[in-house]
């Protein structure tokens, strides 16, 4: 199983680590701090006794890290791992097409990518397009398709644009609704 990477704001890392421990049998390590601290984690947690070959995969299951630690090292040790899955918390931070964090996450070798956000993507259709492009959702990750079939009809207040967006987003989103009955 794994390895899995969770990238989240520093303020939530402890919560992520506690939740992984509470809900799974997986080993979890937090990868933050100064460069010597991060190097110690790599040496002691990922490759106990040191890496013996370049092709050797680390012995880890879940790594929890911050956006800042993800971008901190060159070359990045997180970039040398073949991740089974990458979870990005507060993913609305990736909506900028030229963001350094976005490039860092995009450069990771990953089988699966999960973007989590509690912030509705309602500011602009360009922000939504940016995340669809990042996820490589075909054909919507191509500006020509997006512009012709979503932006132009939306700008013209065509109700078909909203229906198309709803149909597009249903298989891509999980929406939690809270009620006062709880």
Buried (B, 14 or more C-beta within 10 A) or exposed (E): EBBBBBBBEEEBBEEBBEBBEEEBEBBBBBBBBEEEEBEEBBEEBBBEEEBEEEEEEBEBBBBBBBBEBBBBBEEBBBBBBEBBBBBBBBBBBBBEBEBEBBEBBEEBEBEEBBBEBEEEBEEEBEBBBBBBBBBEBEEBBBEEEBEEBBBEBBEEEEEEBEEBBEEBBEEEEEEEEEEEEE
